[in-house]
Amino acid sequence: MSDADKETRPSLTVVAGPNGLPSLRLDTGGQVVLMDVAPALAAQLGTALLSASALYSQAAPPPAQGDVIVQSELPVTAWKSGTFDASGMPALVLGLLGGAELVLRLTPVDAAACGAALFNTTEGMKAEPGTPIS
């Protein structure tokens, strides 16, 4: 790709906006548009974008044109756990279908409870087919 192509290629980024809110920054190559995004809308948009990434990265047919993408299951393709910053707090890193990576920092109590809950869920799945899961 030439430097000229890179300059005219549209980009969308999130920046710290001028009004104390995050802003979406759309650079069309000829114009830059900033749009403030409230934290709740940022969460909703982030979930929709992660879902779109996963939906369009799988072998299944994509949603129909015009369908609103809100939330879907996010298939995990990789994970690791440990402490990953100076806080020393437990963290879970999830690699998602589509290439996104989420770093979830937990309190020690929540990390233990989450691990136990996942363990209990999988223990129930090891039962013989047809065995009720309580």
Backbone bond lengths (Angstrom), bond angles and torsions (degrees), N, CA, C in turn:
res aa  C-N    CA-C-N  psi(-1)  N-CA   C-N-CA  omega(-1)  CA-C   N-CA-C  phi
1 M - - - 1.441 - - 1.528 108.46 -
2 S 1.324 116.68 131.56 1.465 120.44 -178.76 1.529 110.52 -78.40
3 D 1.331 115.86 163.86 1.463 120.43 177.68 1.523 110.92 -61.42
4 A 1.328 117.78 -34.60 1.460 121.15 179.01 1.521 110.69 -64.61
5 D 1.350 117.01 -39.58 1.465 120.47 178.08 1.521 110.98 -65.26
6 K 1.329 117.27 -39.39 1.461 121.20 179.96 1.521 110.94 -64.35
7 E 1.329 116.51 -36.79 1.461 120.50 -178.46 1.519 112.03 -69.83
8 T 1.326 118.79 -32.59 1.462 121.12 -176.59 1.523 112.87 -96.12
9 R 1.313 117.98 -5.53 1.459 121.09 -179.23 1.532 109.41 -73.58
10 P 1.332 118.14 125.92 1.464 120.17 179.61 1.531 111.16 -61.94
11 S 1.325 115.59 147.37 1.458 120.12 176.25 1.522 109.36 -139.73
12 L 1.318 114.75 152.33 1.461 121.80 178.14 1.517 106.80 -130.26
13 T 1.321 116.43 122.05 1.452 121.35 179.02 1.523 109.02 -133.01
14 V 1.316 115.48 165.35 1.458 121.70 173.60 1.520 106.44 -109.41
15 V 1.330 115.87 129.07 1.461 121.62 -179.24 1.523 109.29 -129.57
16 A 1.327 116.04 158.90 1.457 120.29 171.08 1.521 106.39 -70.01
17 G 1.319 115.57 116.19 1.460 120.04 -173.81 1.518 113.79 -82.90
18 P 1.315 115.97 170.50 1.455 121.57 -175.99 1.533 114.02 -74.05
19 N 1.324 117.91 -13.32 1.466 121.25 -175.44 1.518 113.04 -106.32
20 G 1.329 117.32 22.04 1.463 120.13 179.67 1.517 113.53 76.43
21 L 1.310 117.22 16.01 1.470 122.93 178.15 1.522 109.00 -128.30
22 P 1.335 116.41 159.16 1.466 117.02 170.56 1.527 108.78 -66.43
23 S 1.306 115.91 150.87 1.465 120.83 177.25 1.519 109.43 -128.96
24 L 1.320 115.14 142.71 1.458 120.41 168.62 1.516 105.89 -82.52
25 R 1.326 116.19 131.86 1.462 121.34 179.77 1.523 107.37 -116.02
26 L 1.325 115.58 107.76 1.458 122.07 177.72 1.519 107.97 -100.32
27 D 1.325 115.38 118.02 1.457 121.58 177.64 1.515 106.82 -110.80
28 T 1.336 116.46 109.94 1.460 121.27 -177.24 1.521 112.67 -85.72
29 G 1.328 116.06 -4.57 1.454 120.34 -175.12 1.509 110.35 99.68
30 G 1.325 117.16 -27.19 1.458 120.95 178.16 1.508 112.00 -122.10
31 Q 1.333 115.57 -12.44 1.460 120.22 -177.04 1.524 108.71 -150.76
32 V 1.328 116.16 145.71 1.461 121.95 175.09 1.518 107.58 -115.74
33 V 1.334 115.91 126.25 1.460 121.56 179.52 1.522 107.89 -118.37
34 L 1.347 116.48 128.14 1.460 122.15 174.97 1.510 108.81 -107.76
35 M 1.341 116.34 136.14 1.460 121.32 177.76 1.520 108.49 -133.65
36 D 1.342 116.40 116.06 1.462 119.81 176.85 1.515 110.13 -62.56
37 V 1.338 116.25 145.44 1.455 122.06 -179.32 1.526 107.90 -133.28
38 A 1.328 117.00 120.01 1.459 121.14 176.71 1.526 109.20 -64.67
39 P 1.328 118.53 152.80 1.470 120.61 -177.93 1.537 113.73 -54.27
40 A 1.328 118.09 -40.85 1.477 119.58 179.79 1.527 111.16 -64.76
41 L 1.328 116.63 -39.77 1.463 120.05 177.93 1.518 110.84 -68.89
42 A 1.330 117.03 -35.92 1.464 120.60 176.82 1.529 110.12 -60.73
43 A 1.334 117.13 -42.20 1.469 120.67 178.07 1.524 110.82 -63.32
44 Q 1.331 116.37 -44.28 1.463 121.11 -179.97 1.528 110.76 -63.86
45 L 1.324 116.70 -43.75 1.457 120.87 179.57 1.525 110.99 -67.01
46 G 1.343 116.66 -40.73 1.461 120.16 178.26 1.517 111.90 -60.48
47 T 1.327 116.16 -43.65 1.465 120.61 178.29 1.526 110.74 -62.72
48 A 1.330 116.09 -42.75 1.469 119.82 -179.96 1.523 111.13 -64.93
49 L 1.332 117.50 -40.18 1.465 120.17 179.95 1.529 111.66 -68.52
50 L 1.346 117.48 -40.57 1.469 119.81 175.57 1.531 110.29 -61.82
51 S 1.330 116.36 -41.35 1.460 120.34 178.17 1.517 111.21 -63.23
52 A 1.336 116.79 -43.32 1.467 120.46 178.95 1.519 110.48 -61.65
53 S 1.321 116.89 -41.56 1.460 120.62 178.70 1.522 110.60 -59.24
54 A 1.330 116.82 -45.85 1.463 120.37 -179.90 1.530 111.27 -68.79
55 L 1.332 117.58 -44.29 1.469 120.68 -177.62 1.526 112.29 -61.53
56 Y 1.321 116.78 -38.93 1.458 120.26 -177.42 1.525 112.88 -87.83
57 S 1.332 117.84 -0.99 1.467 121.60 178.88 1.522 112.34 -103.90
58 Q 1.315 117.79 -2.46 1.462 119.78 -179.05 1.520 110.38 -101.18
59 A 1.313 115.35 168.24 1.464 121.13 -176.02 1.531 112.34 -73.61
60 A 1.328 117.57 -20.59 1.462 120.83 -178.23 1.527 110.21 -65.39
61 P 1.327 116.69 155.57 1.472 118.72 178.27 1.533 110.62 -61.05
62 P 1.328 117.39 144.30 1.465 120.00 179.12 1.525 110.66 -69.49
63 P 1.321 117.58 165.58 1.467 120.10 176.46 1.532 110.35 -58.85
64 A 1.316 115.53 158.50 1.463 120.36 179.06 1.529 109.73 -69.15
65 Q 1.320 115.61 148.43 1.460 120.41 179.28 1.518 109.71 -54.09
66 G 1.316 116.69 132.47 1.459 121.95 179.07 1.515 114.58 92.85
67 D 1.356 117.39 -14.93 1.464 119.53 177.07 1.523 109.22 -62.76
68 V 1.322 116.35 137.55 1.454 121.17 176.97 1.526 107.82 -83.39
69 I 1.312 116.32 127.35 1.466 121.76 178.83 1.521 107.17 -97.53
70 V 1.325 115.71 115.84 1.456 120.31 -176.68 1.519 109.97 -111.98
71 Q 1.311 115.93 -59.85 1.459 121.00 -176.51 1.521 108.39 -155.62
72 S 1.309 115.59 143.14 1.462 120.31 175.48 1.523 107.01 -146.52
73 E 1.320 115.52 173.86 1.460 118.83 173.66 1.524 107.92 -65.54
74 L 1.318 115.86 143.78 1.457 121.36 179.96 1.524 108.05 -113.07
75 P 1.339 117.72 95.64 1.464 120.20 -178.51 1.527 111.90 -60.90
76 V 1.317 115.76 128.79 1.461 122.15 178.97 1.525 108.18 -87.50
77 T 1.329 115.89 127.68 1.463 120.96 -179.94 1.521 111.97 -104.67
78 A 1.334 117.24 -16.37 1.459 121.69 178.92 1.521 108.65 -160.80
79 W 1.317 115.68 156.45 1.462 119.36 175.53 1.514 109.38 -153.28
80 K 1.308 115.38 157.12 1.460 121.84 170.10 1.521 107.09 -152.71
81 S 1.310 115.22 156.06 1.454 119.70 179.71 1.514 109.07 -134.25
82 G 1.304 115.06 159.80 1.458 121.00 179.76 1.511 109.68 153.82
83 T 1.314 116.04 -156.09 1.464 121.39 172.40 1.516 106.62 -115.20
84 F 1.307 117.11 130.70 1.452 120.35 -170.25 1.517 114.40 -122.85
85 D 1.335 118.14 4.39 1.462 119.28 176.65 1.527 109.45 -147.15
86 A 1.308 115.39 -178.78 1.465 120.98 -174.62 1.529 113.03 -65.75
87 S 1.338 117.89 -17.34 1.465 120.25 -179.11 1.528 111.67 -67.37
88 G 1.341 116.46 -26.28 1.459 120.37 -177.12 1.517 113.46 73.33
89 M 1.341 117.18 6.87 1.464 120.49 -179.83 1.530 109.31 -76.23
90 P 1.342 115.93 147.63 1.462 119.19 177.55 1.534 110.53 -61.44
91 A 1.309 115.41 145.22 1.460 120.62 178.77 1.519 109.28 -140.42
92 L 1.313 114.14 151.31 1.455 122.83 175.65 1.524 106.22 -124.34
93 V 1.322 116.69 124.13 1.461 121.77 178.33 1.519 106.91 -107.15
94 L 1.331 115.95 124.31 1.459 121.81 -179.72 1.521 109.57 -115.04
95 G 1.327 116.85 123.58 1.457 122.01 171.39 1.512 107.61 -90.59
96 L 1.323 117.31 130.25 1.458 121.91 -174.94 1.519 112.26 -109.64
97 L 1.325 115.49 152.00 1.460 120.51 173.21 1.519 107.57 -56.12
98 G 1.299 117.33 128.93 1.450 121.95 -176.65 1.513 111.71 107.78
99 G 1.348 116.92 -14.16 1.450 120.12 173.36 1.517 116.38 105.32
100 A 1.321 118.84 -10.28 1.467 119.65 179.70 1.523 109.95 -69.24
101 E 1.317 115.34 153.79 1.459 121.35 176.31 1.528 107.60 -132.16
102 L 1.315 115.96 126.04 1.463 121.70 178.61 1.513 108.97 -106.86
103 V 1.324 116.74 133.26 1.453 121.91 175.09 1.521 106.45 -111.24
104 L 1.328 116.40 113.07 1.460 122.27 -177.74 1.518 108.90 -108.12
105 R 1.319 116.86 114.64 1.461 121.14 178.16 1.521 107.46 -96.16
106 L 1.329 115.70 130.71 1.462 122.49 -175.21 1.517 110.67 -121.02
107 T 1.328 115.66 158.85 1.458 118.66 168.89 1.522 106.67 -74.70
108 P 1.322 118.12 157.75 1.464 119.20 177.44 1.537 112.38 -56.68
109 V 1.316 117.51 -39.13 1.471 120.92 179.95 1.525 110.42 -64.54
110 D 1.334 116.69 -46.22 1.462 119.89 179.81 1.524 112.00 -67.13
111 A 1.323 117.78 -36.77 1.468 120.69 178.58 1.526 110.34 -63.06
112 A 1.328 116.65 -44.07 1.464 120.58 179.17 1.522 110.67 -64.77
113 A 1.331 116.82 -43.08 1.465 120.62 -179.59 1.528 110.96 -65.55
114 C 1.326 116.70 -40.22 1.461 120.86 179.21 1.532 110.25 -64.31
115 G 1.322 115.99 -47.04 1.461 120.01 178.63 1.520 111.73 -59.77
116 A 1.329 116.86 -43.54 1.468 120.66 179.22 1.525 110.96 -64.35
117 A 1.335 116.74 -41.69 1.464 120.06 -179.99 1.527 111.09 -64.41
118 L 1.325 117.44 -42.05 1.466 120.01 177.41 1.525 110.94 -64.90
119 F 1.323 116.49 -41.13 1.461 120.59 177.29 1.521 110.46 -59.88
120 N 1.331 116.94 -47.58 1.470 120.68 -179.97 1.520 111.73 -61.95
121 T 1.330 116.77 -38.67 1.465 119.90 178.27 1.520 111.08 -63.09
122 T 1.324 117.07 -45.41 1.458 119.31 -178.35 1.518 112.18 -72.04
123 E 1.317 118.36 -29.89 1.462 120.34 175.67 1.518 110.17 -60.80
124 G 1.338 116.45 -41.25 1.460 120.37 177.61 1.513 112.64 -64.93
125 M 1.316 117.17 -28.52 1.462 121.33 -178.77 1.523 111.73 -78.38
126 K 1.322 117.44 -15.54 1.465 120.79 179.69 1.524 112.24 -80.99
127 A 1.336 116.91 -5.76 1.461 120.69 -179.65 1.527 110.39 -66.19
128 E 1.309 115.76 159.47 1.463 120.87 177.00 1.522 109.47 -59.97
129 P 1.325 117.76 146.09 1.475 119.78 177.35 1.518 110.65 -53.64
130 G 1.317 115.41 136.36 1.465 120.82 -179.66 1.514 113.18 90.80
131 T 1.332 118.26 -8.48 1.465 120.22 177.72 1.509 109.28 -77.15
132 P 1.340 118.18 126.95 1.469 119.73 179.21 1.530 111.04 -62.91
133 I 1.320 115.58 139.77 1.464 121.42 175.65 1.506 106.83 -98.11
134 S 1.331 117.07 122.58 1.466 119.08 -178.29 1.493 111.49 -97.04
